Amino acid sequence: MPTQVAKVLIDGPSELVFDYAIPENLDDVSIGCRVRIPLRNRNSTGTVLEITPAPQSDFTLRPLHSLIDPEPLITPGLMKLGKWLADYYGSPMELVMRALLPESVRQDAHSEKTQKVVVLENLPDDETLQKLAKRAPKQHVILILLKSAIQSGGQISIKDLGGGAVTASVKSLEKKGYVTIKHESVRRDPDADQEFLETKALKLNPEQEVALTEILKTPENDEPKKPILLHGVTGSGKTEVYLQAVQHHIDKGQTALVLVPEISLTPQTVQRFKSRFAALQDQVAVLHSHLSQGERFDEWHRIRKGKARIVIGARSAIFAPLKDLGIIIVDEEHENTYKQETSPRYHGRDIAVLRAHLENCTIVLGSATPSLESFQNTQTGKYQLVKLVHRADHQTMPIIRVLDMKLEAQKQKGRDAILSDKLRVSMETKLKNGEQVILFLNRRGFARSLQCPPCGHVCECQHCAIPLTYHKGDERLVCHMCGYQTITPRKCPECGDKDIRLQGFGTEKVEKIIQKVFPQSRIARIDADTMRKKNALRDTLAKFKANKIDIIIGTQMIAKGLHFPNVTLVGILNADLGLHVPDFRAGERTFQLITQVAGRAGRGELEGEVVIQTFTPHSPSIQFARHHDFEGYAEQELQFRRQFQFPPFAHVALLGTRSTHERRAEFTLENIHKRLKKNLPPHIELGEPLPSPLTKAHGQFRYQLMLKSTSARELSRYIRDILKQTPPPEDVNIIFDMDALSFF
């Protein structure tokens, strides 16, 4: 009888967890190990979730076959982090394990890439070489090439020698004892085609010196170090502070983790770090979703084996298996893209703070527009606040002008007011001076909808309750929620009228207009439609940096983190897009987005200018952003949040139901609501079940309710207990989102 049982998460999409007996010859199996297991009539692989004593039972468990890797792939620290995550966010442990171990690491289909190399063992004398030149010229050439490669180890890959055309010659040389053929691992480097020129540390200004000193300060009496919120205006040199803080920890023999909110920021961040740590380029690893499975496999294992000491990536990189972690940096910590939108619905910033606490390392949260949650934590003393209030190198903040587009619309007599006279004149001046321009519009496509004026019909998605967006390049109507596409009708599908019209505008239409207004300018568009190819974003930004592009038109992919000294004008074409939505964070997001986009201007020696086009010029979000006044905005917004008990003064959880049957989704949520209400603790506030603002998406009807409480733990535990008692119908999915950021 086995004495221990391993609970194993089976690889694949099934999310199965089975118990297996641990045989005596595998007594070194531990939590986090990868194992081979019998599954029905075949063999499979999995990850050990838990080890427990064998139960007293007549039932015989099947034993584990073997260990794939004797060393656990998940460190005890990460396992502890995963268990906390599963408990707090109410997610099954098997889903958490899939976050901790990427698919490329879990699946047998992915492995180390190898290549055959020819190694010179014994170089023949000159006479033999001359004979080979006449009798076997290919063998002679191979030996000469290997001789010239002696300084680099005396080996060349068969691929570089000519591939299959030289295989027979190489084997003949091997038989004669001149060479040997070996297999060598090959790293699939996502930046292999990039060249990084070494840069030196810059001299810090007094503010940066103070910031770096605070980051590197060791707490007294072995107290845990508080998270540091680095609040620095755009262009204040936060990245240089990050670089020098990382250098300090690398010099101490520790490792560093740098998180960025979006993949669009990764290329420039990687370039800065690999240039600064040129001598350690092979020790900088990158983790994000645009990597191929092979690249992700190689990067992850380089990190685990300690070959990579600096990791840069998006939110999932928080689970990188780094050892001796010295510092975690969360850049643009306010961004909602740090929140995972599928289970486990963790927040990358919050998990980073927890990991820093568990591993007793420094954590820096950086932003020009901190989240109100982080800012409030500094006011209560939970976090330490460090400020950079001036731009580096004595640069001035850009001048921001707000234009009322209601007046502009009157001038243009009802047409879409896309480019105001003021913005057009400013663009002409900047371009004439050889300067660069960024135009920001957070909506892709040509027109936001297709509408029939006589009957009012709007072409909507068959699967989602939103209008279809017109894309002129493809001549298609596209749903930006589920991807559904259809041809563009020439007449109204409802009444047959041919006077069907395009409403609104997106980046594609702006690009067409700018091409007509500025025909001599070099223009590029950056959005999800144009940046589909691998490295397309990186290449476009490189051209812009080299002044090969004059105007960039883009969505929020260009809104933050990018540094282009020659950009002196930023135009925000519709600042109202995210302002009027049913979300208490709408104003905060608008303020952050405007401030971040405006911060792209004037980062060099030339003064910057920002033109904000809006239909609500008196909005506090726009006015405070105009004056670069974060603290003024925060004070007003926190007062509102405190009054209505919204975060950061309470935790919010969202419960939602999704089903192809509308009544079942509604009934299931009503049933859960009754159970929640029955023994509701006094400190939990329960909302009513209502249709979601987006009532249908991906073919499923959506209902939701909100809960609030000052105690996150009790709120999460209460909801999870009720959900365990309320199994939903088979065709209804229940969504539990703790600390929800999206209410759609």
Secondary structure by P-SEA (a helix, b strand, c coil): cccccccccccccccccbbbbbcccccccccccccccccccccbbbbbccccccccccbbbbbbcccccccccccaaaaaaaaaaaaaacccaaaaaaaacccccccccccbbbbbbbbbcccccaaaaaaaaaccaaaaaaaaaaaaacccccccccccccccccaaaaaaaaaaccbbbbbbbbbbcccccccccccccccccaaaaaaaaaaaccccccccccbbbbcccccccaaaaaaaaaaaaaaacbbbbbbbccccaaaaaaaaaaaaacccccccccccccccaaaaaaaaaaaaaccccbbbbccccccccccccccccccccccccccccccccccaaaaaaaaaaaabbbbbbbcccccaaaaaaaaaccbbbbbbccccccccccbbbbbcaaaaaaaaccccccccaaaaaaaaaaaaacbbbbbbbccccccccccccccccccccccccbbbbbbcccccccccccccccccccccccccccccccccccaaaaaaaaaaacccbbbbbbccccccccaaaaaaaaaaaaccccbbbbccccccccccccccbbbbccccccccccccaaaaaaaaaaaaaaaccccccbbbbbbbbbcccccaaaaaaaaccaaaaaaaaaaaaaaacccccbbbbbbbcccccaaaaaaaaaaaaaaaaccccccbbbbccccccccccccbbbbbbbbbcccaaaaaaaaaaaaaaccccccbbbbbbccccccc
